[in-house]
Amino acid sequence: MVKGDKVIWIVVLMLIMISMITISGSTSLLAIQNKCTRLDIIWKQGLITLAGLGLIFLCYVIPNSKTFEWLSRGGFIFSLILLIALDSHFTISRDFRAVEFNGVYRAILIKGFQVHVFEIVKVAMVMYIAWACKAIRQGKLTTLKFFAHLKFGKQAKEPLRCLDTEWGRVIYYIFIPILLITGLILPGGNSSTIFILGIMIITAFVGEIDPRKIAVLAVTGIALLGIAFCIYKLTDGAVFKRIGTMIERVSEKPKIEEIIQMKENGLEGTTAYKKKMIKVQQPYSAKIAIHEGGLFRKGVGGSTQKYVVPVMYGDFIYCYILEETGLLGGILIILLYLSLIARGVKVVKNCHDLFAQTSVAGLIILITSQAFMHIAINLDMGPLTGQTLPLVSQGSSAFLCFCVAFGIVLSMSKMSWEEISEEERQADMARGRMSVEQVEEAAEGAEDEKNA
């Protein structure tokens, strides 16, 4: 019998099913580029899907939240190591090195498998903050107390005693880890930095950290981004190059009329024309896909823009769904993520443990925020960020990380369901009503007497 929130199970399975269908149809251009068949891509994605389902089940069968707590306390250190390795551009061997994409390092290659570090950091830091919030609330801060009560000098002074205060605990376990992670993500992408910083701050707020301290953290994070922008300007774009990319996407987005004018003036073969064309190709092709999809016009397999948009199967998978299934398919996707929010709220209410509540809320916010950001960008309601649609877009490490997130949510929902069932059983016994086990025992006794 499957325990926990069955609606979340349905959402997960439906998203995975939609993913396999969309990836099988949207990867025609990828197959041409990689000189393989779509069947090869589908087979590979099928193996990743099986691995993802295995991770979901592995998380689901964990019997209590203590295991997740123990693992989560290392989330910050694990993220820190990965990001330092990434920012150092390390190369140990050809099969084990940091990988560059569009001039920045975002992934680590391990034996042909690309691990997108930011995807791991998203989940790991949500879980770490959930652990830190509970540890601060319960006072289980062994490491902090060790440093706070270290004595120096002949008079045995404790100069770090200020750490063992309310502010000190929040700074040590929340502020410093969040700001360090934010600073290390910044060289790899502005949108990822802002998004992950926002998710971490919201998770800390959900974890019942004082709102005034959260406000200070938010202001500090914004100040950190401002300092990065100043460094970018002072170095003429030599440092934090991705800030320049963000500025171009926001303020220097070329219009289709400019492309047409350049073509009419005979500038079609120039470098300037090609650069402008590259910038408008994906968003405008995505708009064409949405327009041609209509209410339900093309049907599955009828997409034409999949041959135009290079990453239709990833960054623009929602446009592909709209093109092939129309508005009805797009609404279905939105309803699935909205259902996830609704059921996530119910799971959080049923959890009696602060760590469980914070981790479930943080993961649900992470998944749905990224989903609606992806949808908004596909609808041209914001600059391109490269955020995939959770559990739907083609991918490997991102898909697996979201499977872990869903697995944790499902496991927590199972634990909360078991707690509620036990409470109901105890309440029934207190009111003099028999529990299910007692009813079964009575039925067995009656059957034995009848046979005798």
Secondary structure, DSSP 8 states (H G I E B T S, - for coil): ---S-HHHHHHHHHHHHHHHHHHHHH-HHHHHHHTS-HHHHHHHHHHHHHHHHHHHHHHHT---HHHHHHHHTTHHHHHHHHHHHHHTT-EEETTEEEEEETTEEEEEEETTEEEEHHHHHHHHHHHHHHHHHHHHHHT--HHHHHHHT--BTTTTB-TTGGGGSHHHHHIIIIIHHHHHHHHHHGGG-HHHHHHHHHHHHHHHHHTT--HHHHHHHHHHHHHHHHHHHHHHHHTTTSSSHHHHHHHHHHH----HHHHHHHHHTT-TTSHHHHHHHHHHHHHHHHHHHHHHHTTT-S-TT--SGGGT-TTTTTTTHHHHHHHHHHHHHHHHHHHHHHHHHHHHHHHHHH--SHHHHHHHHHHHHHHHHHHHHHHHHHTTSS-------TTTSS-SHHHHHHHHHHHHHHHHHHHHHHHHHHHHHHHHHHTT---HHHHHHHHHHHHHHHH-
